[in-house]
Amino acid sequence: MNEKGVLIVLSGPSGSGKDTVLDEIAKIIPIQRSISMTTREKRVNEANNIDYIFVDRDHFEKCIRDEDVLEYVEYSGNYYGTPKGPIDKWLEEGKTVVLKIEVRGAENIKKIYPNAVTVFIVPPSFETLENRLRRRNSEKEEDISKRLETARYEISCAHDFDYVIINDELDDAISDLNTIIKAERLKNNKMKFFKSEV
Ligand code: 5GP
């Protein structure tokens, strides 16, 4: 990865509140979000090409064959993947690019972009996570159980991440992510400064 932009990979179990944190941070600082592709059904509050690019399995599998996705996984019975698209261009332009993906995707992105900064968001407790998932009311009971099972696995991977944010108070979590992004951008400034000085 070139050092102009910063690639932030944000992960956390379903119900950790990472979507809300990201929506709020986008109101405070300029970030470039990558829109993932998925075969999951669109939720009522979601829009195509904004929350996800919603496609069918045939289309997704064609994209895999054509190597149009940077990474992809099957998660809770659906495909999710990061389109190759303009990530390199955004980084070249100096943007803060954010991928909101699950843990295996984060691991794969780190292999492709070793300078990527990985951030894991956790709820304060497993109970909170379960309550949030049920309150969301957008999944069937079977899906909720699947997501809780996946969450246990994901939380066990948190130690591999560069940073962990505990999302207890939303404002604190937003502030933590803002701090991480600022600090990582300052690292880049350091590299730019010394490059021009020596
Ligand atoms: P949801 O169905 O709740 O929107 O997403 C399920 C999980 O898939 C979340 O952890 C989300 O971050 C992850 N996810 C979304 N897009 C991608 C992607 O492009 N790649 C990977 N690896 N995970 C993704």
Boltz pocket constraint, residues with backbone or C-beta under 6 A from the ligand:
constraints:
  - pocket:
      binder: B
      contacts: [[A, 10], [A, 11], [A, 12], [A, 13], [A, 14], [A, 36], [A, 37], [A, 40], [A, 71], [A, 72], [A, 73], [A, 75], [A, 80], [A, 81], [A, 82], [A, 83], [A, 100], [A, 101], [A, 102], [A, 103], [A, 104], [A, 105], [A, 106]]
      max_distance: 6.0
